[in-house]
Amino acid sequence: MGDTGTDGARRGKGVFARVALMVAGVLLVGMSVALSKHALTGTTPISVIPAVVYDLLQDRGVTAVTLGMCSFAMNVVCLVVELVLLRRRFPVAQLLQVPVVLLMSASVDLWMLLFEAIPNDVYPVQLLCTAVSVAVLALGVYLQTAADVLMTPGDALVSVITRLTGRTYHRVKVAFDVVLVAAGAVLSLLFFAELRDVREGTVLAAVGTGVVVALWARVFAPVERRIPNGAIPGIPTVVPKDIDRSLDGDGNRAM
């Protein structure tokens, strides 16, 4: 009984540690979104559409809507697509992605307020903010991956598409980012007749984030080995392990 109690306490501490890592990662992703927007050199791919919509609403005088709200709406759309693709196989517990992305979106607005004190009218400073935003984004992604608890809907959707198509995660992620950036660019040209929020910073984030994630993984490798792994009780993965690459349970095409 004593050993069982000790094991239970260890598992409890392990779950707490992983949830704490996930929360830290989510907050850092929110920080990177806000900092990339503040840098004025282009946002991260997942934030291009929310940033363009935010700028459009600001220009129309709708100042009550924040960048965090636009980011939340974008992620809700991704969650809906997950539900459409997985249908009855979607784990109900994965609806916890909603509070996760709500936390991230709220942190975006908080970081936006804090970054107002940083001057962004000098290009070297803009580049510095962009570089820091990429490093912070990579750290946030790494912490969420190491925690392996929940993903934001944007990342979860990439995971779903990867499993359903049988493609590699990297290829699906690149294609997903290209689609988001292209859609944001089209919206920007349509409403502003110029590119907004799609610049060199967007390219740097798309190309460099994966590389920096790998660097963070090397730095924290000794610490990561101490983090308990395995499924969190009550929270199954977003894509069931037994799902077919392209067929649903009735033998019909799932996509």
C-alpha positions as CSV (number, residue, x, y, z in Angstrom):
1,M,0.0,0.0,0.0
2,G,2.8,2.4,0.8
3,D,4.5,1.8,-2.5
4,T,1.2,2.4,-4.3
5,G,0.6,5.6,-2.4
6,T,4.2,6.7,-3.3
7,D,3.7,5.9,-6.9
8,G,0.4,7.8,-7.0
9,A,2.1,10.8,-5.4
10,R,4.9,10.7,-8.0
11,R,2.3,10.5,-10.8
12,G,0.5,13.4,-9.4
13,K,3.6,15.5,-9.2
14,G,4.5,14.4,-12.8
15,V,1.1,15.5,-14.1
16,F,1.4,18.8,-12.3
17,A,4.9,19.4,-13.7
18,R,3.7,18.7,-17.3
19,V,0.6,20.9,-16.9
20,A,2.9,23.7,-15.6
21,L,5.2,23.3,-18.6
22,M,2.3,23.4,-21.0
23,V,0.9,26.6,-19.4
24,A,4.4,28.2,-19.6
25,G,4.7,27.2,-23.2
26,V,1.3,28.7,-24.0
27,L,2.1,31.9,-22.3
28,L,5.4,32.1,-24.3
29,V,3.6,31.5,-27.6
30,G,1.3,34.4,-26.7
31,M,4.3,36.5,-26.0
32,S,5.9,35.7,-29.3
33,V,2.7,36.6,-31.2
34,A,2.5,39.9,-29.5
35,L,6.2,40.7,-29.9
36,S,6.2,39.7,-33.6
37,K,3.2,42.1,-34.1
38,H,5.0,44.8,-32.3
39,A,8.1,44.4,-34.4
40,L,6.2,45.4,-37.5
41,T,8.3,43.0,-39.7
42,G,5.6,40.4,-40.2
43,T,3.9,38.0,-37.7
44,T,4.3,34.3,-37.4
45,P,2.4,32.2,-40.0
46,I,-0.4,31.1,-37.6
47,S,-1.0,34.8,-36.6
48,V,-1.0,36.3,-40.1
49,I,-4.8,36.1,-40.7
50,P,-5.7,37.3,-37.1
51,A,-3.2,40.2,-37.5
52,V,-4.6,41.2,-40.9
53,V,-8.2,41.0,-39.5
54,Y,-7.2,43.0,-36.5
55,D,-5.6,45.7,-38.6
56,L,-8.7,45.9,-40.8
57,L,-11.0,46.2,-37.8
58,Q,-8.8,48.9,-36.2
59,D,-8.8,50.9,-39.5
60,R,-12.7,50.6,-39.5
61,G,-12.8,52.0,-36.0
62,V,-13.7,48.7,-34.3
63,T,-11.2,49.2,-31.4
64,A,-13.0,47.0,-29.0
65,V,-11.7,43.9,-30.8
66,T,-8.2,42.9,-29.8
67,L,-5.5,40.8,-31.5
68,G,-6.0,38.2,-28.8
69,M,-9.7,37.9,-29.8
70,C,-8.8,37.5,-33.4
71,S,-6.3,34.8,-32.5
72,F,-9.0,33.0,-30.4
73,A,-11.4,33.1,-33.4
74,M,-8.8,31.7,-35.7
75,N,-8.1,28.8,-33.4
76,V,-11.8,28.1,-32.9
77,V,-12.0,27.7,-36.7
78,C,-9.1,25.2,-36.5
79,L,-11.0,23.3,-33.8
80,V,-14.1,23.1,-35.9
81,V,-12.1,21.7,-38.8
82,E,-10.7,19.1,-36.4
83,L,-14.3,18.1,-35.5
84,V,-15.3,17.9,-39.1
85,L,-12.3,15.7,-40.0
86,L,-12.5,13.3,-37.1
87,R,-16.3,13.4,-36.5
88,R,-17.3,10.8,-33.9
89,R,-13.6,9.9,-33.3
90,F,-12.9,13.3,-31.8
91,P,-12.1,12.8,-28.1
92,V,-14.5,15.0,-26.1
93,A,-11.7,15.7,-23.6
94,Q,-9.8,17.5,-26.4
95,L,-12.4,20.3,-26.1
96,L,-10.0,21.4,-23.3
97,Q,-8.1,23.0,-26.2
98,V,-10.6,25.8,-25.8
99,P,-9.4,27.0,-22.4
100,V,-5.8,26.5,-23.5
101,V,-6.2,28.8,-26.5
102,L,-8.3,31.2,-24.4
103,L,-5.3,31.5,-22.0
104,M,-3.0,32.1,-25.0
105,S,-5.2,34.7,-26.5
106,A,-5.5,36.6,-23.2
107,S,-1.8,36.5,-22.8
108,V,-1.4,38.0,-26.3
109,D,-3.4,41.1,-25.3
110,L,-1.5,41.4,-22.0
111,W,1.9,41.1,-23.8
112,M,0.7,43.7,-26.4
113,L,0.1,46.2,-23.6
114,L,3.5,45.5,-22.0
115,F,5.4,45.8,-25.3
116,E,4.0,49.3,-25.9
117,A,6.9,50.6,-23.8
118,I,9.4,49.3,-26.3
119,P,10.2,51.7,-29.2
120,N,9.6,50.0,-32.6
121,D,10.3,52.9,-35.0
122,V,14.0,51.8,-35.7
123,Y,14.6,48.9,-38.0
124,P,17.5,47.3,-36.0
125,V,15.2,47.2,-33.0
126,Q,12.4,45.7,-35.1
127,L,14.8,43.0,-36.3
128,L,15.9,42.3,-32.7
129,C,12.3,42.0,-31.6
130,T,11.6,39.6,-34.5
131,A,14.6,37.5,-33.6
132,V,13.6,37.3,-29.9
133,S,10.0,36.5,-30.9
134,V,11.2,33.5,-33.0
135,A,13.4,32.3,-30.1
136,V,10.5,32.7,-27.6
137,L,8.0,31.0,-30.0
138,A,10.4,28.0,-30.4
139,L,10.8,27.7,-26.6
140,G,7.0,27.8,-26.2
141,V,6.5,25.1,-28.8
142,Y,9.2,23.0,-27.2
143,L,7.7,23.3,-23.7
144,Q,4.3,22.2,-25.0
145,T,5.8,19.3,-26.9
146,A,7.8,18.2,-23.8
147,A,4.7,18.5,-21.6
148,D,2.6,16.4,-24.1
149,V,-0.7,17.3,-22.4
150,L,-2.7,19.5,-24.8
151,M,-2.0,21.4,-28.0
152,T,-3.5,24.6,-29.3
153,P,-6.1,23.9,-32.0
154,G,-3.8,25.1,-34.8
155,D,-1.1,22.6,-33.8
156,A,-3.6,19.9,-33.1
157,L,-5.1,20.4,-36.6
158,V,-1.7,19.8,-38.2
159,S,-1.4,16.6,-36.1
160,V,-4.9,15.5,-37.3
161,I,-4.1,16.1,-41.0
162,T,-0.7,14.3,-40.6
163,R,-2.4,11.2,-39.3
164,L,-5.2,11.2,-41.8
165,T,-3.0,11.8,-44.9
166,G,0.0,9.7,-43.8
167,R,2.3,12.6,-44.6
168,T,5.2,13.6,-42.4
169,Y,4.4,16.2,-39.8
170,H,7.1,18.6,-41.2
171,R,5.5,18.5,-44.7
172,V,2.0,19.1,-43.4
173,K,3.2,21.9,-41.1
174,V,5.0,23.7,-44.0
175,A,2.0,23.3,-46.3
176,F,-0.3,24.5,-43.5
177,D,1.9,27.6,-42.9
178,V,2.0,28.4,-46.6
179,V,-1.8,28.3,-46.9
180,L,-2.2,30.6,-43.9
181,V,0.4,33.1,-45.1
182,A,-1.1,33.0,-48.7
183,A,-4.6,33.6,-47.3
184,G,-3.3,36.4,-45.1
185,A,-1.5,38.0,-48.0
186,V,-4.6,37.8,-50.2
187,L,-6.7,39.5,-47.5
188,S,-4.1,42.1,-47.0
189,L,-3.8,43.0,-50.7
190,L,-7.6,42.9,-51.0
191,F,-8.4,45.3,-48.2
192,F,-5.2,47.4,-48.0
193,A,-3.7,47.1,-51.5
194,E,-0.4,46.3,-49.8
195,L,1.2,43.5,-47.8
196,R,0.6,43.9,-44.0
197,D,1.9,41.5,-41.4
198,V,3.6,39.4,-44.1
199,R,7.2,40.4,-44.3
200,E,10.7,39.1,-43.6
201,G,9.7,38.3,-40.0
202,T,7.1,35.9,-41.3
203,V,9.7,34.1,-43.4
204,L,12.2,34.0,-40.5
205,A,9.5,32.5,-38.2
206,A,8.5,29.9,-40.8
207,V,12.0,28.8,-41.5
208,G,13.8,29.3,-38.2
209,T,11.3,28.1,-35.6
210,G,11.9,24.4,-36.2
211,V,15.7,24.9,-36.1
212,V,15.5,26.8,-32.8
213,V,13.1,24.2,-31.3
214,A,15.8,21.6,-32.0
215,L,18.4,23.8,-30.2
216,W,16.1,24.3,-27.2
217,A,15.7,20.5,-27.1
218,R,19.4,20.0,-26.9
219,V,19.8,22.6,-24.1
220,F,17.0,21.1,-22.0
221,A,17.6,17.4,-22.8
222,P,19.0,16.6,-19.3
223,V,15.9,18.2,-17.7
224,E,13.4,16.6,-20.1
225,R,14.6,13.1,-19.2
226,R,13.2,13.7,-15.7
227,I,9.7,14.6,-17.0
228,P,7.4,11.7,-16.7
229,N,5.8,10.7,-20.0
230,G,2.7,8.8,-21.0
231,A,-0.9,9.7,-21.4
232,I,-2.6,12.0,-18.9
233,P,-5.6,10.1,-17.3
234,G,-8.8,11.3,-18.9
235,I,-7.1,13.2,-21.8
236,P,-6.7,10.9,-24.8
237,T,-4.6,12.2,-27.8
238,V,-6.4,14.3,-30.3
239,V,-6.0,11.6,-33.0
240,P,-6.9,8.0,-31.9
241,K,-4.0,5.6,-32.4
242,D,-6.1,3.2,-34.4
243,I,-7.5,5.7,-36.9
244,D,-6.9,4.8,-40.5
245,R,-4.9,7.1,-42.7
246,S,-7.7,7.8,-45.2
247,L,-10.7,5.7,-44.3
248,D,-13.2,6.0,-41.4
249,G,-14.6,3.1,-39.5
250,D,-17.2,2.3,-42.1
251,G,-14.8,2.1,-45.0
252,N,-15.8,5.5,-46.4
253,R,-13.4,8.2,-47.2
254,A,-12.8,10.5,-44.2
255,M,-11.6,13.5,-46.2
